[in-house]
Amino acid sequence: MIQVIRVDGSTEELASLTLEKAQKIVGGYVESFRLGPSRKLLMNEEGRIHGLPTNFAVETEIGQDYSVVGDVILLTGKDTRKW
């Protein structure tokens, strides 16, 4: 599954994802953060530098004490393999 989780709390499921599309969603260079064997989070690599707002919706979704900023993409299952 490919799910966009925005700072405003809205979500969107995507059928596919390219690097260019991921960069557009996160607003810059894409950083991959592994959450477990079948879950990854794609986020803006320089989000803190650019002062992006905290994404409280994703912090609730992933259930970890890790401060995430900006719009992100949550990958689960087979969709994590490419990233």
Stockholm file with secondary structure:
# STOCKHOLM 1.0

chainA/1-83         MIQVIRVDGSTEELASLTLEKAQKIVGGYVESFRLGPSRKLLMNEEGRIHGLPTNFAVETEIGQDYSVVGDVILLTGKDTRKW
#=GR chainA/1-83 SS CEEEECTTSCEEEESCCCHHHHHHHHTSSEEEEEEETTEEEEEETTTTTTTCCBCHHHHHHHTSSCCCBSCEEEEEGGGGTTC
#=GC SS_cons        CEEEECTTSCEEEESCCCHHHHHHHHTSSEEEEEEETTEEEEEETTTTTTTCCBCHHHHHHHTSSCCCBSCEEEEEGGGGTTC
//
